Amino acid sequence: MDGIDSASLSARRRRTRDQVLAILAQHSSGLTRASLSRMTGLSASAISDCVSSLRSSGLVAESPAPGSATGRGRRATVVSLVGDEGVVVGIDFGHAHVTVAAATTGGEVLARRTETLDVDHRPSAVLDVAAGLTRECVRAGGHTMEEVRGIGAGIPGPLDIRTHVVRPPTILADWVGLAPADELARRLGHPVAIGNDADMGALGEQAYGAARGLEDFLYVKASHGIGAGIVIGGRPYRGATGIAGEIGHTQLPDAVNWCRCGSRGCLETVVSITTVRQQLAHVLATHQQTLDEHEVPPLSEVADNPAAARVLAEAGRTVGRVLADLVNCLNPSAVVLGGELGAAGEPFAAGIRESVARYAQPASAQAAEVVTGRLGADAEVRGAIATAVAATQLRMTGAV
């Protein structure tokens, strides 16, 4: 009987250990013991015993929490995984670019490269470019490919999390049926953890940006398309097959334009970086000059222009109308704005706030702070880095 009880206790401790390690691997900046207890559902004493055991094994470290109290009482501490020497790589595939960054396992970027090209229609060539940029970044960071501990990548389309194969509809028509992680692994000689680019943006802001310390938030990537990365209880929520958050294909009642997905009236046919630039080109042009959308300055530089601010605010109101429903359903503590439109600044954010306040339930709207992301165009590649770090730490700790 004692043997059975001892085996049961040992198995329970292993489950607790694996659960805690898996959560810490997703939070490279660390978590307090209270947060670990809340996110695992385990008691404070179980977390305390587990952390003590992990510290003795050299798998985690504990340090004072930033801004923790210095008066009487025990100071709050942050528990984090102990890093491994080496390098990780993050890859961000946009619709018109590939960005690669090499970083330490602590998340410090060592080298970054971007190449502009047509990603949607040339998958094989694009994967070759990504592999070449990876080798270049690793070398520029002072490492070799043999020292690479993990690689993460994000793509701008629906990816089946069960098979890691790109799914229909035709957002990435030439990628459908392709397994990008396998293709990259074959080119680079290392396993690759892959996900949707909006999910990567959410992980980037959670690990290094505006969502640090948040357990329930939405990350909205508003660029050529519009997608949302959803984080619930500190973890990404991807849905049954991995396509949760495809808000760009929400139907708008008065919209009639055909979408690239084959439907009519999707949100991204009304609001995208392309349509907003076209509208800005029109309102910024004088009677002596006609502007092309490609001649419009970066959105952050025109946001102070009253006419441009109205265009950006209206785009925000349209996106905010869709987000209000998500705010009602999920009750997030924040909506973090990313992508080229998210970087436009206050007019776009103010439009979203206006619609969320108007259409979401008051209690949900008041809880959801709408903020601009801190990482800008690097959110997705930093999220891919965080994913690579997590995969590395999971392998290192054996919590897989």
Order of alpha helices (4+ residues) and beta strands (2+ residues): alpha-beta-alpha-alpha-beta-beta-beta-beta-beta-alpha-beta-beta-beta-alpha-beta-alpha-beta-beta-beta-alpha-alpha-alpha-alpha-beta-alpha-alpha-alpha-beta-alpha
